[in-house]
Amino acid sequence: MKRLMLTALALALAACTTVGPDYHVPADAAVQRSDLNGPLREDGSSVVSAPVPDDWWQLYQDPRLNALVRQALAANSQLRVAAANIAKARAQVEVAESQGGFGAGAKAGAQRLQESGEAFLQPNKVPVANIGEAIISASYQFDLWGTLKRGTEAAKANADAVQAAADTARITVVADVVKAYTQVCSANEEYHIARQSLDLQQQGVQLNQRLRDAGRGDETLVTRSQTQFKSLRAELPRFQAEREAGLYTLAALLAVPVGQLPAGTAECAELPHLAQLIPVGDGAALLKRRPDVRQAERQLAAATANIGVATGALYPNISFGAQIGTLGIIDNLGEPSTNRWGFGPQISWTLPTNGTRARIREAEASTQAALAHFDGVVLDALRETQTRLAQYSALLERRDALADAERSAKDAAEQTHRRYQAGRESFLADLQATRAYTDVRGQLAAANSQVAMGQVGVFLALGGGWKAAPAP
């Protein structure tokens, strides 16, 4: 008994070894490079180096847009799938944490039994009897090699990766809502401008027809103006289709019919306007904020822990168990002659084979692949963000140039109209100047829509919006 207890104590004291490498972000990982953690954009013409707000869509100060985002975050089907995946991953962590340690069990049974006489070295037949048993057992499995600990580490890292994937789904849903809402507003605005241009073109057709009938014009001008009128009219269904597509996208994101979208959504005719420079932070903040970078890092941590899990298969499993019970003829259960008890260590060891060591090499290769994937995600995150910023800057320059052209066209239209009222210009010249102004307005509206979409692309690349807003 003394030797048995000493053996168990020695085994317990030996439980200080953890196989496999301890995880840390590798020093040569791309995320550690100083050149990738600096400013995202040097000039401050379109952005500012300030922290990205979690609820970036509220920078537009549009209550209807805020309501759409809230409803989408509460009801979107993709986010429901992500929430279910998180619950599943957390349950897997609980399973991993429950492995090893203390365990208990109970067993009871009864049967009409004919035992073999020779099994008891008896030449005669053993009488048939009613045999019963009742046993209670308890055990403690030692994690001597840290195999179970590594399994828990892998499960927790995987749960973190699943949470990061859910955060990615969240920011994608928010960006899709803002883009769809912007599409609806832009299509309505461009449709109204196109209708104005079409009305002006129709007036031009009528004027050319009167000039022809009066002998002051020819059929060529009439045909040309009619062609322009029909061409403009052909554009109207495109704006209507874009509006409908945006509404259907919003309805799908919010999981409601189009008719149940917040009031005024379908009639929105003014783009969400950002009254400040976009806050972008720096590279270091970006890499900490983007969920896909965090997901790739957690996948690397899980892969590293799995090396320890695979290595643990080289070593024996050791536990200490005890049981007490009664076994014998049912009428005698509980009598001293049927009682039994016992305790002691138990060792099970499957001798390592080439397959075990191959699984270790497989886990090590998986870790290298996870590191390469992590580096790729980091580099892609920076590339995507810098590309979005460059494109956004170009969109702003084009929008500003068109805004300047729109002001010039407006001045020209107003001057021509004053000259027409003074009798110094014809109605046709006044009409053409107004139509030119309307055309530039349409181009400017399209450019504003592209700028708004570019803003959403920048915020999506920056990875903002995955944290839940604090409770009021």
C-alpha positions as CSV (number, residue, x, y, z in Angstrom):
1,M,0.0,0.0,0.0
2,K,2.8,2.4,0.9
3,R,4.6,1.7,-2.4
4,L,1.3,2.3,-4.3
5,M,0.7,5.6,-2.7
6,L,4.3,6.7,-3.3
7,T,4.0,5.8,-6.9
8,A,0.8,7.8,-7.3
9,L,2.4,10.8,-5.6
10,A,5.4,10.6,-7.9
11,L,3.2,10.5,-10.9
12,A,1.3,13.6,-9.7
13,L,4.5,15.5,-9.1
14,A,5.6,14.7,-12.6
15,A,2.6,16.5,-14.0
16,C,4.6,19.6,-14.9
17,T,5.6,18.8,-18.5
18,T,3.7,20.3,-21.4
19,V,4.6,18.8,-24.8
20,G,4.6,20.9,-27.9
21,P,5.7,24.6,-28.4
22,D,4.2,27.4,-26.4
23,Y,2.4,29.9,-28.7
24,H,3.6,33.4,-29.4
25,V,3.3,35.5,-32.5
26,P,6.5,34.7,-34.4
27,A,9.1,37.5,-34.5
28,D,9.4,37.2,-38.3
29,A,5.6,37.4,-38.9
30,A,4.5,40.2,-41.2
31,V,2.4,41.8,-38.5
32,Q,5.6,42.5,-36.5
33,R,7.2,44.5,-39.3
34,S,7.7,48.2,-38.5
35,D,7.2,49.3,-42.1
36,L,3.7,47.9,-42.1
37,N,2.7,49.7,-38.9
38,G,3.2,53.2,-40.0
39,P,0.8,55.8,-41.5
40,L,-1.7,54.5,-44.1
41,R,-1.6,57.7,-46.2
42,E,0.8,60.6,-46.0
43,D,-1.4,63.4,-47.4
44,G,-4.3,64.8,-45.4
45,S,-6.4,65.9,-48.3
46,S,-9.0,63.2,-48.0
47,V,-8.4,61.4,-44.7
48,V,-7.2,62.2,-41.2
49,S,-5.1,60.1,-38.9
50,A,-7.6,59.7,-36.1
51,P,-9.1,56.6,-34.5
52,V,-11.8,54.9,-36.5
53,P,-15.2,54.9,-34.6
54,D,-16.9,51.6,-34.0
55,D,-20.2,53.0,-35.2
56,W,-18.8,54.8,-38.3
57,W,-22.1,54.9,-40.1
58,Q,-23.4,57.4,-37.5
59,L,-20.9,59.9,-38.9
60,Y,-23.4,60.5,-41.7
61,Q,-25.9,61.7,-39.1
62,D,-28.8,60.1,-40.9
63,P,-31.5,58.7,-38.5
64,R,-33.1,56.5,-41.2
65,L,-29.7,54.9,-42.0
66,N,-29.0,54.3,-38.3
67,A,-32.4,52.6,-38.0
68,L,-31.7,50.4,-41.0
69,V,-28.3,49.3,-39.6
70,R,-29.8,48.5,-36.2
71,Q,-32.6,46.4,-37.7
72,A,-30.1,44.5,-39.9
73,L,-27.8,43.8,-37.0
74,A,-30.8,42.4,-35.1
75,A,-32.3,40.3,-37.8
76,N,-29.8,39.5,-40.5
77,S,-29.7,35.7,-41.4
78,Q,-25.9,35.8,-41.9
79,L,-25.4,37.1,-38.4
80,R,-27.7,34.4,-37.0
81,V,-25.6,31.8,-38.6
82,A,-22.5,33.4,-37.1
83,A,-24.1,33.5,-33.7
84,A,-24.8,29.8,-34.0
85,N,-21.2,29.1,-35.0
86,I,-20.0,31.0,-31.9
87,A,-22.3,28.9,-29.6
88,K,-21.0,25.7,-31.2
89,A,-17.3,26.8,-30.8
90,R,-17.9,27.7,-27.1
91,A,-19.5,24.3,-26.5
92,Q,-16.4,22.7,-28.0
93,V,-14.3,24.7,-25.5
94,E,-16.4,23.3,-22.7
95,V,-15.9,19.7,-24.1
96,A,-12.2,20.2,-24.2
97,E,-12.1,21.7,-20.6
98,S,-14.1,18.7,-19.3
99,Q,-11.5,16.2,-20.5
100,G,-9.3,14.6,-17.8
101,G,-9.4,15.4,-14.1
102,F,-12.1,13.8,-11.9
103,G,-14.6,11.4,-13.3
104,A,-17.3,9.2,-11.6
105,G,-19.6,6.5,-12.7
106,A,-22.2,4.0,-11.4
107,K,-23.2,0.6,-12.8
108,A,-26.0,-1.8,-11.8
109,G,-27.4,-4.9,-13.4
110,A,-29.0,-8.3,-12.9
111,Q,-29.1,-11.4,-15.0
112,R,-30.1,-15.1,-15.0
113,L,-26.6,-16.6,-15.5
114,Q,-25.2,-20.1,-16.3
115,E,-21.5,-19.9,-15.7
116,S,-19.0,-22.3,-17.2
117,G,-17.8,-24.8,-14.6
118,E,-14.3,-25.1,-16.2
119,A,-14.0,-21.3,-15.9
120,F,-13.8,-22.1,-12.1
121,L,-11.7,-25.3,-12.6
122,Q,-14.8,-27.4,-11.7
123,P,-15.4,-30.6,-13.6
124,N,-19.2,-30.4,-13.0
125,K,-21.8,-28.0,-14.2
126,V,-22.2,-24.9,-12.1
127,P,-25.8,-24.2,-10.9
128,V,-27.9,-21.5,-12.7
129,A,-28.2,-18.5,-10.5
130,N,-29.6,-14.9,-10.4
131,I,-26.5,-12.7,-10.4
132,G,-26.5,-9.0,-9.7
133,E,-24.0,-6.2,-9.3
134,A,-23.9,-2.6,-8.1
135,I,-20.6,-0.7,-8.5
136,I,-19.6,3.0,-7.9
137,S,-16.3,4.1,-9.3
138,A,-14.3,7.3,-9.4
139,S,-11.0,8.2,-11.1
140,Y,-8.7,11.1,-11.8
141,Q,-6.8,11.3,-15.1
142,F,-3.4,13.1,-14.8
143,D,-2.5,15.4,-17.7
144,L,1.2,14.6,-17.2
145,W,2.2,15.7,-20.6
146,G,-0.1,18.7,-21.1
147,T,-2.0,17.0,-23.9
148,L,-5.4,18.0,-22.6
149,K,-4.1,21.5,-21.8
150,R,-3.0,21.9,-25.5
151,G,-6.4,20.6,-26.6
152,T,-8.1,23.3,-24.5
153,E,-5.8,25.9,-26.0
154,A,-6.6,24.8,-29.5
155,A,-10.4,24.9,-28.8
156,K,-10.2,28.4,-27.2
157,A,-8.1,29.7,-30.1
158,N,-10.6,28.2,-32.6
159,A,-13.5,29.8,-30.7
160,D,-11.7,33.2,-30.9
161,A,-11.3,32.6,-34.7
162,V,-15.0,31.9,-35.0
163,Q,-15.8,35.1,-33.1
164,A,-13.5,37.0,-35.5
165,A,-15.3,35.5,-38.5
166,A,-18.6,36.6,-36.9
167,D,-17.2,40.1,-36.5
168,T,-16.2,40.1,-40.2
169,A,-19.8,39.1,-41.1
170,R,-21.0,42.0,-38.9
171,I,-19.0,44.7,-40.6
172,T,-19.9,43.3,-44.0
173,V,-23.6,43.4,-43.2
174,V,-23.2,47.1,-42.1
175,A,-21.3,48.0,-45.2
176,D,-23.9,46.3,-47.4
177,V,-26.7,48.1,-45.7
178,V,-25.0,51.5,-46.2
179,K,-24.2,50.7,-49.8
180,A,-27.8,49.6,-50.6
181,Y,-29.3,52.7,-49.0
182,T,-26.8,54.8,-50.9
183,Q,-27.8,53.1,-54.1
184,V,-31.5,53.8,-53.5
185,C,-30.9,57.5,-52.7
186,S,-28.5,57.9,-55.7
187,A,-30.9,56.2,-58.1
188,N,-33.7,58.5,-57.0
189,E,-31.6,61.6,-57.3
190,E,-30.3,60.7,-60.7
191,Y,-33.8,59.8,-61.9
192,H,-35.1,63.2,-60.9
193,I,-32.3,65.0,-62.7
194,A,-32.8,62.8,-65.8
195,R,-36.5,63.6,-65.8
196,Q,-35.6,67.4,-65.8
197,S,-33.2,66.8,-68.6
198,L,-35.8,64.9,-70.5
199,D,-38.4,67.6,-70.1
200,L,-35.9,70.2,-71.4
201,Q,-35.1,67.9,-74.4
202,Q,-38.8,67.6,-75.1
203,Q,-39.1,71.4,-75.2
204,G,-36.2,71.4,-77.7
205,V,-38.0,68.9,-79.9
206,Q,-41.1,71.0,-79.8
207,L,-39.2,74.2,-80.6
208,N,-37.4,72.6,-83.6
209,Q,-40.7,71.4,-84.9
210,R,-42.2,74.9,-84.7
211,L,-39.1,76.3,-86.4
212,R,-39.5,73.7,-89.2
213,D,-43.1,74.4,-89.6
214,A,-42.4,78.1,-89.8
215,G,-39.8,77.6,-92.5
216,R,-36.9,78.6,-90.2
217,G,-35.5,75.1,-89.6
218,D,-35.1,71.8,-91.3
219,E,-36.1,68.2,-90.6
220,T,-32.5,67.3,-89.7
221,L,-32.6,69.3,-86.5
222,V,-36.0,67.8,-85.6
223,T,-34.7,64.3,-86.1
224,R,-31.6,64.9,-84.2
225,S,-33.4,66.4,-81.2
226,Q,-35.9,63.5,-81.3
227,T,-33.0,61.0,-81.2
228,Q,-31.5,62.8,-78.2
229,F,-35.0,62.8,-76.5
230,K,-35.4,59.1,-77.0
231,S,-31.9,58.3,-75.9
232,L,-32.5,60.2,-72.6
233,R,-35.8,58.5,-72.1
234,A,-34.1,55.1,-72.5
235,E,-32.0,55.9,-69.5
236,L,-34.9,56.2,-67.0
237,P,-35.6,52.5,-66.6
238,R,-32.0,52.0,-65.6
239,F,-32.3,54.3,-62.6
240,Q,-35.6,52.7,-61.6
241,A,-34.0,49.3,-61.8
242,E,-31.1,50.4,-59.6
243,R,-33.6,51.8,-57.1
244,E,-35.5,48.6,-57.0
245,A,-32.3,46.5,-56.7
246,G,-31.2,48.6,-53.7
247,L,-34.6,48.2,-52.0
248,Y,-34.6,44.4,-52.5
249,T,-31.1,44.2,-51.1
250,L,-32.1,46.2,-48.0
251,A,-35.1,44.0,-47.6
252,A,-32.9,40.8,-47.7
253,L,-30.4,42.3,-45.3
254,L,-33.1,43.2,-42.8
255,A,-35.1,40.0,-43.4
256,V,-38.3,41.9,-44.1
257,P,-40.5,42.5,-47.2
258,V,-39.8,45.7,-49.1
259,G,-43.1,47.2,-47.9
260,Q,-41.9,46.9,-44.3
261,L,-38.7,48.9,-44.7
262,P,-38.6,52.1,-42.5
263,A,-40.8,54.9,-43.8
264,G,-39.2,57.1,-46.4
265,T,-36.5,54.7,-47.4
266,A,-37.9,54.1,-50.9
267,E,-38.3,57.9,-51.5
268,C,-34.8,58.9,-50.3
269,A,-33.3,61.3,-52.8
270,E,-30.3,62.8,-50.9
271,L,-27.1,60.8,-50.5
272,P,-25.7,60.2,-47.0
273,H,-23.2,63.0,-46.5
274,L,-20.0,62.8,-44.5
275,A,-19.3,66.3,-43.1
276,Q,-15.7,65.5,-42.1
277,L,-12.5,63.8,-43.3
278,I,-12.5,60.0,-43.0
279,P,-10.6,58.9,-39.8
280,V,-8.2,56.1,-40.7
281,G,-5.7,55.7,-37.9
282,D,-2.4,54.0,-38.8
283,G,-1.2,50.5,-39.9
284,A,-0.7,49.2,-36.4
285,A,-4.3,50.2,-35.4
286,L,-5.6,48.7,-38.6
287,L,-4.0,45.3,-38.0
288,K,-5.3,45.2,-34.5
289,R,-8.8,46.2,-35.6
290,R,-9.5,44.1,-38.6
291,P,-11.3,40.9,-37.7
292,D,-9.8,38.8,-40.6
293,V,-6.3,39.5,-39.2
294,R,-7.4,38.5,-35.8
295,Q,-9.0,35.4,-37.2
296,A,-5.8,34.4,-39.0
297,E,-3.7,34.9,-35.9
298,R,-6.1,32.8,-33.8
299,Q,-6.0,30.0,-36.4
300,L,-2.2,30.1,-36.1
301,A,-2.5,29.8,-32.3
302,A,-4.8,26.8,-32.7
303,A,-2.5,25.1,-35.2
304,T,0.4,25.6,-32.8
305,A,-1.5,24.0,-29.9
306,N,-2.4,21.0,-32.1
307,I,1.3,20.2,-32.3
308,G,1.2,19.5,-28.6
309,V,-2.0,17.4,-29.0
310,A,-0.3,15.3,-31.6
311,T,2.9,15.0,-29.6
312,G,0.9,13.8,-26.5
313,A,0.0,10.6,-28.4
314,L,3.7,9.5,-27.9
315,Y,3.2,9.2,-24.2
316,P,1.0,6.9,-21.9
317,N,-2.3,8.0,-20.3
318,I,-2.1,7.6,-16.5
319,S,-5.0,7.9,-14.1
320,F,-5.8,6.9,-10.5
321,G,-9.1,5.1,-9.9
322,A,-11.1,3.6,-7.1
323,Q,-14.3,1.6,-6.9
324,I,-16.6,0.0,-4.4
325,G,-19.6,-2.3,-5.0
326,T,-21.2,-5.7,-4.6
327,L,-21.3,-8.6,-7.0
328,G,-22.9,-12.0,-6.5
329,I,-26.2,-13.9,-6.2
330,I,-29.0,-11.3,-5.9
331,D,-30.2,-12.6,-2.6
332,N,-26.7,-12.2,-1.1
333,L,-25.9,-8.7,-2.4
334,G,-24.6,-6.5,0.3
335,E,-23.2,-9.4,2.3
336,P,-19.5,-9.4,3.2
337,S,-18.9,-12.3,0.8
338,T,-20.2,-10.3,-2.2
339,N,-18.7,-6.9,-1.4
340,R,-15.6,-5.6,-3.3
341,W,-13.5,-2.5,-3.5
342,G,-10.2,-1.5,-4.9
343,F,-8.0,1.5,-5.9
344,G,-4.8,2.1,-7.7
345,P,-3.1,3.7,-10.8
346,Q,-4.0,2.7,-14.3
347,I,-1.7,3.1,-17.3
348,S,-2.7,2.8,-20.9
349,W,-0.2,3.2,-23.7
350,T,-0.4,2.7,-27.4
351,L,3.2,2.3,-28.5
352,P,4.1,5.1,-31.0
353,T,4.1,4.1,-34.6
354,N,5.2,5.9,-37.7
355,G,1.6,7.2,-38.1
356,T,1.9,9.0,-34.8
357,R,5.1,10.8,-35.7
358,A,3.6,11.5,-39.2
359,R,0.7,13.3,-37.5
360,I,3.1,15.4,-35.5
361,R,4.8,16.4,-38.8
362,E,1.4,17.1,-40.3
363,A,0.5,19.4,-37.4
364,E,3.9,21.2,-37.8
365,A,3.2,21.7,-41.5
366,S,-0.3,23.0,-40.7
367,T,1.3,25.6,-38.4
368,Q,3.6,26.8,-41.2
369,A,0.7,27.0,-43.5
370,A,-1.3,29.0,-40.9
371,L,1.7,31.4,-40.5
372,A,1.9,31.9,-44.2
373,H,-1.9,32.5,-44.4
374,F,-1.6,35.0,-41.4
375,D,1.2,36.9,-43.3
376,G,-0.9,36.9,-46.4
377,V,-4.0,38.3,-44.6
378,V,-1.9,41.1,-43.1
379,L,-0.4,42.1,-46.4
380,D,-3.8,41.9,-48.2
381,A,-5.4,44.0,-45.4
382,L,-2.8,46.8,-46.0
383,R,-3.0,46.5,-49.8
384,E,-6.8,46.7,-49.7
385,T,-6.9,49.6,-47.4
386,Q,-4.3,51.6,-49.3
387,T,-5.9,50.8,-52.6
388,R,-9.3,51.9,-51.3
389,L,-7.8,55.2,-50.0
390,A,-6.1,55.9,-53.3
391,Q,-9.3,55.2,-55.2
392,Y,-11.3,57.4,-52.8
393,S,-8.8,60.2,-53.3
394,A,-9.2,60.0,-57.1
395,L,-13.0,59.9,-56.7
396,L,-12.9,63.1,-54.6
397,E,-10.7,64.9,-57.2
398,R,-13.1,63.9,-60.0
399,R,-16.1,65.0,-57.9
400,D,-14.5,68.3,-57.2
401,A,-13.7,68.9,-60.8
402,L,-17.3,68.1,-61.8
403,A,-18.5,70.4,-59.0
404,D,-16.4,73.2,-60.5
405,A,-17.9,72.4,-63.9
406,E,-21.4,72.4,-62.5
407,R,-20.9,75.9,-61.0
408,S,-19.6,77.1,-64.4
409,A,-22.5,75.6,-66.2
410,K,-24.9,77.1,-63.7
411,D,-23.4,80.5,-64.2
412,A,-23.6,80.2,-67.9
413,A,-27.2,79.0,-67.8
414,E,-28.2,82.0,-65.5
415,Q,-26.3,84.5,-67.8
416,T,-28.0,83.1,-70.9
417,H,-31.4,83.2,-69.3
418,R,-30.9,86.8,-68.3
419,R,-29.8,87.7,-71.9
420,Y,-32.9,85.8,-73.2
421,Q,-35.2,87.8,-70.9
422,A,-33.5,91.0,-72.1
423,G,-34.1,89.9,-75.7
424,R,-30.5,89.4,-76.5
425,E,-30.5,85.6,-76.8
426,S,-33.0,83.2,-78.4
427,F,-35.1,80.7,-76.5
428,L,-33.2,77.9,-78.2
429,A,-29.9,79.2,-76.7
430,D,-31.5,79.6,-73.3
431,L,-32.8,76.0,-73.6
432,Q,-29.4,74.6,-74.6
433,A,-27.6,76.3,-71.8
434,T,-30.1,75.0,-69.2
435,R,-29.8,71.5,-70.7
436,A,-26.0,71.6,-70.5
437,Y,-26.3,72.6,-66.9
438,T,-28.7,69.7,-66.2
439,D,-26.4,67.3,-67.9
440,V,-23.5,68.3,-65.7
441,R,-25.7,68.1,-62.7
442,G,-26.4,64.4,-63.7
443,Q,-22.7,63.7,-64.0
444,L,-22.0,65.4,-60.6
445,A,-24.8,63.3,-59.0
446,A,-23.2,60.1,-60.4
447,A,-19.8,61.3,-59.1
448,N,-21.3,61.9,-55.6
449,S,-22.7,58.4,-55.6
450,Q,-19.3,57.0,-56.5
451,V,-17.7,59.0,-53.6
452,A,-20.3,57.7,-51.2
453,M,-19.7,54.1,-52.3
454,G,-15.9,54.8,-52.0
455,Q,-16.4,56.0,-48.4
456,V,-18.2,52.8,-47.6
457,G,-15.4,50.8,-49.2
458,V,-12.8,52.6,-47.1
459,F,-14.6,52.0,-43.9
460,L,-15.0,48.4,-44.8
461,A,-11.3,48.0,-45.5
462,L,-10.5,49.8,-42.2
463,G,-12.4,47.0,-40.4
464,G,-14.5,49.3,-38.2
465,G,-18.0,48.5,-36.9
466,W,-17.6,45.0,-35.5
467,K,-17.9,46.0,-31.8
468,A,-21.3,46.2,-30.4
469,A,-22.4,49.7,-29.3
470,P,-22.4,50.2,-25.5
471,A,-25.8,50.0,-23.8
472,P,-27.3,53.5,-23.0
